[in-house]
Amino acid sequence: MILGRSLKRNAVHYPERAAIIDEEGHTLTHRDFVDRVWRLADSLIGYGLAKGSRVAILAQNCPDYLTIQFALGAIGAWAVPINYALKVADIDFRLAHAEVDALFVSLEFVPILAELKATTRKRVTGRIFEMGQGSSQTIPFEELLAKGRAVPPEAQVSPEDILYVGYTSGTTGAPKGALISHRAFVGGFLYKALAYGLNDRDITLNPGPYWHSAPRDFAALAVYLGGTAIVPPRFETEQYLDLLEKYRATNSFVVPTMLQRLSTSPTLARRDLRSLRCLISGGAPLPSAVKERILKAFGPILTEFYGATETRIISMISADELAQRERSVGRPVHDVELRILDEADRELPAGSVGEVYLRGPGLFSGYWRDPKRTAEAHRGEWFSLGDMGRLDAEGYLYLVDRKQDMIISGGENIFPNDIEECLERHEGVKEAAVIGVPDEQWGELVVAYVVLAPGQRPSAETLTAFCADRLPAYMKPRRIEFCESLPRNPTGKLMRRELRQRANDRAQAAE
């Protein structure tokens, strides 16, 4: 299970088949792709990079993002994908924390280099590779390729060697660098292929940013299998539908915010979507209202999966099951086991809510230089992402919320997702987020932040009454605040801590 071992096979079996197609229609065949990977790997060795070197990638989606990942895997170096939407200080933190030895950067992010700390710049000086023309401080990517030989590297790489460092989104605290081995990465490929029936004839379209694990994984998986990956630089609703139609994509990974935009596209009804047999949602819970619109528009091809950087795919649920088991994320995929534990680490029976623990071959190798948080997330060989959930009698998993997001009001445990789902069923609500704020009498009060649907103006009292008719009294919002948008990270995950800070600032201003 070493990333890159399949490339030589693909070049022999499918030399003229497209491996990668960009938004403008430029194509790399599998033979071309392998040639670029080997040349890049050989050239990087010439720059002193080897097994264990850490190489950051600060770039928008492009074909060579995948070239870089496969080449680094071939020499045993660690890829460090960087979220380009972060503030410079946060980018610098990740580069410094990972102690990167080199950096790939696309043209639009070159100005960031001047804003990095001197110590960070010093580590990568002479090994900054620009995916463009290059400048006085960078080496052009094509020049880098020209220096390399088209021969497989002779690096001794084992399945447990690290392939990349994936920084968590930090929605509930400081980001952590999850160490992903070749074994976990390639194993995740195989379990996705089994779960979704993917093969060497598939054409995949995954518009999410490649610094995030899932869209990059699905694109790389298509190349690994001998299929084709369409690589747009970003998600744009109409462009996505254009590419889907033009190249007859067979599968696609998108996050809920993308599905929400797709479900309201004015051109969706007249699009030819018949080639798409699998539309995969992940990265965040999919609101029921959006799910219903997508199933109506795309047909019974929508699936959801539960997974994370640290775990790869954990569970998945098919379109047929979605219709019968609202809010379930399905049953675990092959070789993954789940347990629901209470705070005393006792396993809970079916139907009881507790912390979700799992074990399986796709688990990560720990957090980079953070043994404390690695240990805190484990109970022996069982690992938790900090999610609360329950299993039913047939083994289907239902996620309730993040452990850190649970509200305790008047001694009752309240999970924000239940209230958000209720609010979003009101025709006047586009989306909602719920948090708990400190209260002397109740411990915490339920506060909802609501984004209204276009043209709708329900009052806070109306929405509170709507919830009161459908939820237990202790769960209804005690305060509703209207806002233009909710704080989300680039993958669509809700940043509740920003809402808590907003509520804290309001409380301090009122004192």
C-alpha positions in Angstrom: 0.0 0.0 0.0 2.4 2.7 -1.3 1.0 5.7 -3.2 2.4 5.7 -6.7 3.0 2.0 -7.1 -0.1 1.8 -9.4 1.1 4.5 -11.8 3.4 2.3 -13.9 0.6 -0.1 -14.3 -1.8 2.6 -15.5 0.7 3.9 -18.0 0.9 0.5 -19.6 -2.8 -0.4 -19.4 -4.3 3.0 -20.2 -1.6 5.1 -21.9 -3.9 7.3 -24.0 -6.8 7.5 -21.5 -7.2 10.9 -19.8 -5.9 10.9 -16.2 -6.7 14.6 -15.6 -8.7 17.3 -17.4 -8.6 20.9 -16.3 -11.5 23.4 -16.7 -10.2 24.6 -20.1 -10.1 21.1 -21.5 -6.3 20.5 -21.3 -5.7 16.8 -20.8 -3.0 14.7 -19.3 -3.0 11.1 -20.3 -2.0 8.4 -17.8 1.3 8.1 -19.7 1.9 11.9 -19.6 0.9 12.0 -15.9 3.4 9.2 -14.9 6.1 11.0 -16.9 5.6 14.2 -14.9 5.4 12.4 -11.6 8.7 10.6 -12.1 10.5 13.7 -13.4 9.3 15.8 -10.5 10.3 13.1 -8.0 13.8 12.8 -9.5 14.2 16.6 -9.5 13.1 17.0 -5.9 15.8 14.5 -4.9 18.3 16.7 -6.6 17.2 19.5 -4.3 18.0 17.5 -1.2 14.5 16.3 -0.5 14.0 12.7 0.6 12.1 10.4 2.9 10.8 12.4 5.9 11.2 15.8 4.3 8.1 18.0 4.7 6.9 19.9 1.6 4.0 22.3 1.8 1.5 23.0 -1.0 -0.1 26.5 -1.1 -2.1 26.4 -4.2 -5.6 26.4 -5.8 -6.8 23.2 -7.4 -4.8 22.3 -10.6 -3.6 19.2 -12.3 -0.1 19.5 -10.8 -1.5 19.5 -7.3 -2.0 15.8 -7.9 1.4 15.5 -9.6 3.1 16.9 -6.5 1.2 14.6 -4.2 2.1 11.4 -6.1 5.8 12.5 -6.6 6.2 13.3 -2.9 4.8 9.9 -2.0 7.2 8.2 -4.4 10.2 9.6 -2.6 8.8 9.2 0.9 8.5 12.9 1.6 5.5 14.3 3.5 3.0 16.6 1.8 1.6 19.4 3.9 -1.5 20.9 2.1 -2.1 24.4 3.3 -5.5 26.1 3.4 -5.0 29.3 1.3 -8.1 30.9 2.7 -6.4 31.3 6.1 -4.9 34.5 7.4 -1.2 34.8 6.8 -0.5 34.2 10.5 -2.4 30.9 10.4 -0.5 29.9 7.2 2.8 30.7 8.9 1.7 28.7 12.0 1.2 25.6 9.9 4.4 26.0 7.9 6.4 26.5 11.1 4.6 23.8 13.1 5.3 21.2 10.3 8.8 22.5 10.0 8.6 22.4 6.2 11.7 22.0 4.1 10.2 23.2 0.8 7.1 24.9 -0.6 5.1 24.7 -3.7 3.1 27.9 -4.3 0.8 29.0 -7.1 1.2 32.4 -8.7 -1.7 34.2 -6.9 -0.2 33.3 -3.4 3.4 34.3 -4.1 2.8 37.8 -2.4 2.1 35.9 0.9 5.8 34.8 1.0 6.9 38.3 1.9 4.6 38.3 4.9 5.8 35.1 6.4 8.1 35.2 9.5 11.8 35.4 8.7 12.4 32.0 10.3 9.8 30.4 8.2 11.2 31.9 5.0 14.7 30.8 5.9 13.7 27.1 6.1 12.4 27.1 2.5 14.8 29.5 0.9 16.2 27.9 -2.3 13.3 25.4 -2.4 10.3 27.5 -3.2 8.7 26.1 -6.4 6.2 28.2 -8.2 3.4 26.7 -10.2 3.8 29.5 -12.8 6.6 31.5 -14.4 8.8 31.9 -11.3 10.6 34.9 -10.0 13.8 35.9 -8.3 12.7 34.1 -5.1 11.0 31.0 -6.7 11.8 28.2 -9.1 9.4 27.7 -12.0 7.6 24.3 -11.9 8.3 23.5 -15.6 12.0 24.2 -14.9 11.9 21.8 -12.0 10.4 19.1 -14.2 13.0 19.7 -17.0 15.8 18.8 -14.5 14.3 15.4 -13.6 14.7 12.0 -15.3 11.5 10.0 -16.2 12.5 7.1 -14.0 10.9 5.8 -10.8 12.8 6.8 -7.7 14.5 4.1 -5.6 13.3 5.3 -2.3 12.6 2.7 0.3 9.0 3.5 1.4 6.9 1.3 3.6 3.1 1.3 4.2 3.5 2.9 7.7 5.7 5.8 6.5 3.9 9.1 6.5 2.4 10.4 3.3 1.0 13.7 4.4 0.2 16.0 7.3 -3.4 17.1 7.3 -4.2 20.0 9.5 -7.7 19.8 11.1 -10.1 22.7 10.5 -9.9 23.9 14.1 -13.6 24.4 14.4 -13.4 23.6 18.1 -9.9 24.6 19.0 -6.3 25.0 17.8 -5.6 23.0 14.6 -3.8 19.7 14.8 -1.5 18.1 12.3 -2.8 14.6 11.6 -0.2 12.2 10.3 -1.5 10.1 7.5 0.4 7.0 6.4 0.5 5.4 3.0 -1.4 2.5 4.5 -4.2 4.7 5.8 -4.4 6.7 2.5 -4.3 3.9 0.0 -6.5 1.8 2.3 -9.0 4.7 2.3 -8.9 4.5 -1.5 -9.9 0.9 -1.5 -12.7 1.3 1.0 -14.2 4.2 -1.0 -14.0 2.1 -4.2 -15.8 -0.7 -2.5 -18.4 1.5 -0.9 -19.3 3.4 -4.1 -18.5 0.7 -6.7 -15.8 2.9 -8.4 -13.6 1.5 -11.1 -11.1 2.4 -13.9 -13.8 3.7 -16.1 -15.1 6.4 -13.8 -14.9 10.1 -14.4 -14.9 12.1 -11.2 -15.7 15.8 -10.6 -14.7 17.2 -7.1 -14.7 21.0 -7.0 -13.8 21.3 -3.3 -10.3 22.7 -2.4 -7.5 20.2 -2.5 -6.0 21.3 0.8 -9.0 19.5 2.2 -8.7 15.7 2.3 -12.0 14.5 0.7 -12.0 16.3 -2.7 -8.3 15.6 -3.1 -8.8 12.0 -2.1 -11.6 11.4 -4.6 -9.6 13.0 -7.4 -6.4 11.1 -6.6 -8.5 7.9 -6.3 -9.7 8.2 -9.9 -6.2 8.5 -11.1 -5.0 5.7 -8.9 -7.7 3.4 -10.4 -6.9 4.3 -14.0 -9.9 6.6 -14.4 -10.2 10.4 -15.0 -10.3 13.3 -12.7 -11.8 16.7 -13.8 -10.0 19.4 -11.9 -11.7 22.9 -11.7 -9.9 25.5 -9.6 -12.9 26.2 -7.4 -16.6 25.6 -7.1 -18.9 27.7 -9.2 -22.5 26.4 -9.5 -23.0 26.8 -13.3 -19.5 25.9 -14.2 -19.8 22.7 -12.2 -23.0 21.8 -14.1 -21.3 22.7 -17.4 -18.3 20.3 -16.6 -20.6 17.6 -15.4 -22.5 17.6 -18.6 -19.6 18.1 -21.0 -17.4 15.3 -19.6 -20.2 13.0 -18.5 -19.0 12.7 -15.0 -20.0 9.5 -13.2 -19.4 10.5 -9.6 -18.8 13.7 -7.6 -18.0 14.7 -4.1 -19.5 17.9 -2.8 -20.2 19.5 0.6 -23.6 20.6 1.8 -23.1 24.3 1.1 -22.5 23.3 -2.6 -25.5 21.2 -2.7 -27.6 24.0 -1.3 -26.4 26.2 -4.2 -26.9 23.5 -6.7 -30.5 22.8 -5.5 -31.5 26.4 -6.3 -29.7 26.7 -9.7 -32.0 28.3 -12.3 -30.6 26.0 -15.0 -30.7 22.7 -13.0 -34.1 21.5 -14.4 -32.8 21.5 -18.0 -29.4 19.9 -17.4 -28.6 16.4 -18.6 -27.4 14.7 -15.5 -27.9 11.1 -16.6 -24.2 10.2 -16.5 -24.0 10.9 -12.8 -24.6 7.7 -10.9 -23.2 8.7 -7.5 -23.4 12.2 -5.8 -21.5 12.0 -2.6 -22.1 14.5 0.3 -19.7 14.8 3.2 -17.6 17.2 5.3 -20.6 18.4 7.4 -24.2 17.3 8.2 -26.6 17.7 5.2 -29.7 19.6 6.3 -32.9 17.5 5.6 -34.5 20.3 3.6 -31.5 20.5 1.2 -31.4 16.7 1.1 -35.0 16.5 -0.1 -34.5 19.1 -2.8 -31.3 17.3 -4.1 -33.1 13.9 -4.2 -35.9 15.5 -6.2 -33.6 17.2 -8.7 -30.9 14.5 -9.1 -32.9 11.4 -8.4 -31.9 8.5 -6.1 -28.1 8.9 -6.5 -27.4 11.0 -3.4 -25.2 9.3 -0.7 -23.7 10.7 2.5 -20.6 9.5 4.2 -19.0 10.1 7.6 -15.3 10.5 7.8 -12.4 12.7 8.7 -8.7 13.4 7.9 -7.8 11.2 10.9 -10.0 8.2 9.9 -10.7 8.3 6.2 -14.2 7.0 5.4 -16.1 5.6 8.4 -19.6 5.0 7.3 -21.9 5.6 4.3 -25.6 5.6 3.5 -27.2 5.1 0.1 -30.0 7.1 -1.4 -32.6 4.4 -0.7 -31.6 4.3 3.0 -31.6 8.1 3.2 -35.3 8.1 2.5 -36.0 5.7 5.3 -33.5 6.8 7.9 -33.5 10.5 8.3 -30.3 12.0 9.7 -28.4 8.7 9.7 -24.9 8.6 8.2 -25.3 4.9 7.5 -23.4 1.8 8.6 -19.6 1.4 8.9 -17.8 0.4 5.7 -15.7 -2.8 5.5 -13.4 -3.5 8.4 -14.5 -0.4 10.4 -16.1 -1.0 13.9 -18.0 1.4 15.9 -18.8 1.7 19.7 -20.8 4.2 21.6 -19.2 4.9 25.0 -20.3 6.9 28.1 -18.0 9.2 30.1 -16.9 6.1 32.1 -15.9 4.3 28.9 -18.7 1.9 29.2 -20.3 0.7 26.0 -23.9 1.8 25.6 -26.8 -0.2 24.2 -28.5 0.6 20.9 -30.5 3.8 21.0 -28.4 5.5 23.7 -26.4 8.7 23.0 -22.7 8.7 23.8 -19.4 9.5 22.3 -18.6 7.7 19.0 -15.4 5.6 18.9 -14.1 3.5 16.0 -11.3 1.3 15.0 -10.2 0.3 11.5 -7.3 0.1 9.0 -7.7 3.7 7.9 -6.8 5.4 11.2 -4.1 8.0 11.3 -0.7 7.7 13.0 -1.3 10.4 15.7 -1.0 14.2 15.8 2.3 15.6 14.8 4.3 16.4 18.0 1.2 16.4 20.1 1.2 13.1 22.2 -1.2 14.7 24.7 -4.1 15.3 22.3 -3.3 12.0 20.5 -3.7 10.1 23.8 -6.9 12.1 24.8 -8.6 11.0 21.6 -7.9 7.3 22.1 -9.2 4.6 24.4 -6.6 1.9 23.6 -7.0 1.1 19.9 -10.3 2.9 19.7 -10.4 6.6 18.5 -12.9 9.4 18.8 -13.3 12.5 16.7 -15.4 14.0 19.6 -18.7 13.4 18.0 -21.8 12.3 19.9 -24.2 9.8 18.4 -26.2 6.6 18.7 -26.4 3.3 16.9 -29.8 1.7 16.2 -30.5 -2.0 16.5 -29.4 -2.6 12.8 -26.1 -0.8 13.2 -27.0 2.5 11.6 -25.2 5.5 13.0 -26.9 8.8 13.9 -24.7 11.7 14.7 -26.2 14.0 17.3 -23.6 16.7 17.6 -20.0 17.5 18.6 -19.3 16.7 22.2 -18.0 20.2 22.7 -21.3 21.7 21.3 -23.7 20.0 23.6 -25.8 22.4 25.7 -26.7 21.7 29.3 -29.7 23.7 30.3 -31.6 23.1 33.6 -29.9 19.7 33.8 -31.1 18.6 30.3 -28.6 17.6 27.6 -29.5 19.5 24.4 -27.9 18.9 21.0 -28.0 22.0 18.6 -28.6 19.9 15.5 -32.1 19.0 16.7 -33.1 22.6 17.0 -31.3 23.7 13.8 -33.2 21.0 11.8 -36.5 22.2 13.3 -35.8 25.9 12.4 -34.7 25.0 8.9 -38.0 23.3 8.2 -39.7 26.7 8.5 -40.2 28.2 5.0 -38.8 31.5 6.2 -35.5 30.1 7.3 -32.6 29.5 5.0 -30.2 28.2 7.6 -29.7 28.3 11.4 -27.1 27.7 14.0 -27.6 27.1 17.7 -25.3 27.6 20.7 -25.5 27.6 24.5 -24.6 30.8 26.4 -23.9 31.0 30.1 -26.8 31.7 32.4 -26.9 31.9 36.2 -30.2 30.2 36.6 -30.2 27.5 33.9 -26.5 27.0 33.4 -26.9 27.6 29.7 -29.6 29.2 27.5 -30.3 28.1 23.9 -29.6 30.9 21.4 -30.3 30.6 17.7 -28.7 32.5 14.9 -31.0 32.6 11.8 -30.4 33.5 8.2 -33.7 34.2 6.6 -34.8 32.9 3.2 -35.1 35.5 0.4 -38.3 37.5 0.6 -39.2 36.0 4.1 -39.5 38.0 7.3 -40.8 35.8 10.1 -40.4 37.3 13.6 -38.4 35.8 16.4 -41.7 35.1 18.2 -43.0 33.2 15.2 -40.0 31.0 15.0 -39.9 30.3 18.7 -43.6 29.2 18.6 -42.8 27.0 15.6 -40.1 25.2 17.6 -42.3 25.0 20.7 -44.9 23.1 18.7 -42.4 20.5 17.5 -39.8 20.3 20.3 -39.8 19.7 24.1 -40.2 23.0 25.9 -36.6 22.9 27.3 -35.2 22.8 23.7 -36.9 25.8 22.2 -34.6 28.9 21.6 -34.7 31.4 24.4 -33.3 34.1 22.1 -33.2 34.3 18.3 -30.8 36.6 16.4 -31.1 37.3 12.7 -27.9 37.6 10.6 -26.8 37.9 7.0 -24.7 34.7 7.1 -23.3 32.1 9.4 -19.5 31.7 10.0 -18.3 28.7 8.1 -14.9 27.4 7.1 -14.2 26.8 3.4 -15.5 23.2 3.5 -18.8 24.4 4.9 -18.4 23.4 8.6 -20.1 25.7 11.0 -17.7 27.7 13.2 -19.7 27.7 16.4 -16.8 29.2 18.4 -17.2 32.4 16.4 -20.9 32.5 17.4 -19.9 32.0 21.0 -17.4 34.8 20.8 -20.1 37.0 19.2 -22.5 36.2 22.1 -19.7 36.8 24.6 -18.9 40.2 23.1 -22.6 41.1 23.3 -22.8 40.1 26.9 -19.7 42.2 27.8 -21.0 45.2 26.0 -24.3 45.0 27.9 -22.5 45.0 31.3 
